[in-house]
Amino acid sequence: MFVVCALVPAYKVAVARLYDPSLRERPLIVADRLERGRAVALDAAAFALGARPGMTLVQAAACAREAAVTLDDPARNRALWERALDALDAASPLVEDAEEGTAFLDMRGISGAERHWLASVREAFSSDPELARLPLHAAMAPNKFVARMAALERDGNVVHAGDERAFVAPLPLRALELDRATLERLELFGVANLRTLAALPHGPFVRRFGPHAAGWHALAGGVDETPLIPRMRRIAIERTSYGEGSAEREDQLLFALRTLVARVAEDVAFAGKRCGVLRLELECEDAERVTLETTLAQPTAQTATMFDLLRARLEGVVLRSPVTGLRLAADRLEEGGSELSLFANRDPDPEIVGIALARLEAALGPHAAVRANVVAGHRFEARVAYEPFVASSVARSTRAVLATRTAPALPEGTLAYRIVGPRAIDVRIKGGRPAFVGAQAVLEAAGPWRTDEAWWAEALDTGNRPVQSDAYDVLLEDGTLCRIVCERERWYVCGNYD
């Protein structure tokens, strides 16, 4: 994977200085509010003076007496960053919004080489005049973590595959964004940077610091397997009406508006959305432009509701000349689809079930639908049998019975045990109990639960080889909770907990 990180260092500080150039000459602290506020961002100069994000404003100002203080504007910051993400779409169709000031671009399938990709990212970002005034760092690496560290170091960094571990080795521990208590614990062990952290033995380190430490250890070695998650593209729904004459009377304008609203409402409904804001723009013969924004009390895709609101909004508008063009845009789109059940009512018809089964088998193959039946068995794995599901097995019930039936309350936090086909694994024993399952360390283990069928087989005289096994439920370092069984000195995974 070729990942480019587009980073604006100290984004909130950079935006504050963009709109207030007088702040560029002094160290800067960005606070959420002046009264009992806290520092939410600061530049390198204020950091060097001792101020830290999260400090109260009094503490930060006392540490950095020379620093200027400005208020954060979250709405302005977010709007500008949305414009930046839209601009970066020109460099790659896959852009992940990591946080304000940090974006990752997947460059796979795009022609060119490293320097060409970095140049295209800078060109796309600078296409907006305001964005061009922000300090952009663009760097590339095989994964997101290394790409971000490369961008933080300097603009134009390129880390090739195989060099990740060497590049991140000298970085300090704060590159992992650990909490203060964890940093202090690691420093007590003599861990000062990512090189010393990566040199620690994986198993003992994870057992001491918990499952999350496995991720820290991987990042310290330059390994980041988290996928790039592209942001959802914003749906722009807009319709225009130009070049069809002019509307001199109110009824002509309303007729044209009704047609335009119907088109927009159809587009909104087709996208499965509901509209929260309508923005109407009127263009007149004398070049006058009037923009009206209407907020709907409840998001909707109904033509009549939209038209009535816009007509009421137009009642107080006085225009100097006839209207020659209309533009209507729908904003603040919300999910508007409704869930549909598989069957038309609560009393399933075997014929409808048969059609649904036929469609499943056509898409997934024969016997794709099975049902589980509880059968007699003394072993846990033998108590469930699967058989093909057929439409004739559906028992119709009356609506009266369904109306009086209430669903039982399910306990919160219930684990579901899922039986899987036995799969052979390597298990290392320490102190008579499982310590490692494959390469994963065992954090917790319960058991054993012994099954001994020797007497049962002898009593039934079945001639089958009796089963003797020990079962354990184990929690692995990656968070997996599963059941492992030792049978005839071999180990198997027999089920997972979801």
TATA-V810021 format. One line per field, one symbol per residue. ss: DSSP state (@ for helix, = for strand, . for the rest). A space follows every 50 residues. Layout:
BEGIN
ss = ???
END
This chain:
BEGIN
ss = ..======..@@@@@@@@@.@@@@@..====......=====.@@@@@.. .....=@@@@@@@....====..@@@@@@@@@@@@@@@......=====. .=====.......@@@@@@@@@@@@.....@@@..======..@@@@@@@ @@@....=.....@@@@@@..=@@@@...@@@@@@@@@....=@@@@@@. .@@@@@@@@...@@@@@@@@................===========..@ @@@@@@@@@@@@@@@@@@@@..============....============ ..@@@@@@@@@@@@........=========..==..............@ @@@@@@@@@@@@@@.....=====.....@@@.=====..@@@.....@@ @@@@............=========.====..=====..=========== ==.@@@@@@@.......=========....=======..========.
END
